[in-house]
Amino acid sequence: MALPSDADQTAILVLCSCPDEAVAIDIARILVTEGLAACVNRIRGVQSIYRWQERICEGAEQLLMIKTVPARYEALEMRLKALHPYEIPEIIVIPIVTGSSQYLTWLAAAAKAPTADSTY
């Protein structure tokens, strides 16, 4: 799904929960290596309570905080869905309204298509 056309943010934060450390690390590395994200923070110890298939479920997860630019979102979403083991992964976008100009400049440069020498 594409972001709304009026999205003029220079950067976005994408949240995605993962079932365990191995999945979270793998997804984070791939997103950064492929230039879909400038940086991914992994938060351990998230306890989720949610409704799934008419049941209340509870479990430990890891939360990914993915920093990218709106132009990379559609490809990032498709890649997350391909990599993620959940039938319906949590993918939530939060616009970054403002921040350090140096950081946002770096983020925009880092979230770009990989070069020929990029490998994973």
C-alpha positions in Angstrom: 0.0 0.0 0.0 1.4 3.4 -0.9 1.5 6.3 1.5 -1.1 9.1 1.0 0.0 11.4 -1.8 0.0 14.4 0.5 2.7 12.8 2.7 5.5 15.4 2.6 7.5 14.0 5.5 11.2 13.7 4.9 11.2 10.5 6.9 8.9 7.9 8.4 9.1 5.4 11.3 7.8 1.9 10.6 6.9 -0.4 13.5 6.9 -4.1 13.0 6.7 -6.8 15.7 8.5 -10.1 15.3 8.1 -13.5 17.0 11.7 -13.9 18.2 15.2 -12.6 18.1 16.4 -14.6 15.1 13.5 -13.3 12.9 14.0 -9.7 14.1 17.7 -9.7 13.4 17.3 -11.3 10.0 14.7 -8.8 8.9 16.6 -5.8 10.2 19.8 -6.8 8.5 18.1 -7.5 5.2 16.2 -4.2 5.2 19.3 -2.1 5.9 21.5 -4.2 3.5 19.0 -3.7 0.7 18.7 0.0 1.3 15.0 -0.1 2.3 15.9 1.3 5.7 18.6 3.6 7.0 18.5 2.1 10.5 16.5 -0.5 12.4 16.3 -0.6 16.2 15.4 -3.8 17.8 13.5 -3.7 21.2 13.5 -6.9 23.2 11.0 -7.9 25.8 7.8 -6.6 24.2 4.8 -8.5 25.6 1.9 -8.4 23.2 -1.8 -9.2 24.0 -4.0 -9.3 21.0 -7.1 -10.9 19.4 -6.4 -13.5 16.7 -9.0 -15.8 15.1 -11.5 -15.1 17.9 -9.1 -15.8 20.7 -7.1 -13.6 23.1 -3.4 -14.4 22.6 -0.4 -13.3 24.6 3.2 -13.7 23.8 6.7 -12.3 23.9 7.8 -10.4 20.7 10.6 -8.1 19.6 9.7 -4.7 18.1 11.5 -3.3 15.1 11.7 0.5 14.8 12.5 1.0 11.1 13.6 4.4 9.9 13.2 5.1 6.2 11.9 7.6 3.6 8.4 7.7 2.2 9.7 6.9 -1.3 11.0 3.5 0.0 7.9 2.6 1.9 6.0 0.5 -0.7 9.1 -1.7 -1.4 9.8 -1.9 2.3 6.2 -3.1 3.0 6.4 -5.7 0.2 9.7 -7.0 1.5 8.5 -7.1 5.1 5.5 -9.2 4.1 7.8 -11.6 2.1 10.2 -12.0 5.0 7.8 -12.2 7.9 6.5 -15.5 9.3 3.2 -14.0 10.5 0.1 -14.3 8.2 -0.6 -10.6 8.8 2.5 -8.9 10.2 2.1 -5.6 12.1 3.3 -2.8 9.8 2.5 0.7 11.1 3.8 3.9 9.7 4.4 7.0 11.9 5.4 10.2 10.2 8.6 11.9 11.5 7.4 15.5 11.8 10.8 16.9 12.6 14.3 16.0 13.9 17.9 16.8 13.7 18.6 18.1 10.2 21.9 16.2 10.1 20.3 13.0 11.1 17.4 13.4 8.6 19.9 14.2 5.8 21.9 11.0 6.7 18.7 9.0 6.9 17.6 10.1 3.4 21.0 9.3 1.9 21.2 5.9 3.7 17.7 4.7 2.7 18.4 4.3 -1.0 18.7 1.4 -3.5 21.8 -0.7 -2.8 24.9 -0.4 -4.9 26.4 -3.2 -7.0 28.9 -4.0 -4.3 26.2 -4.4 -1.6 25.9 -8.0 -0.4 24.0 -9.9 2.2 
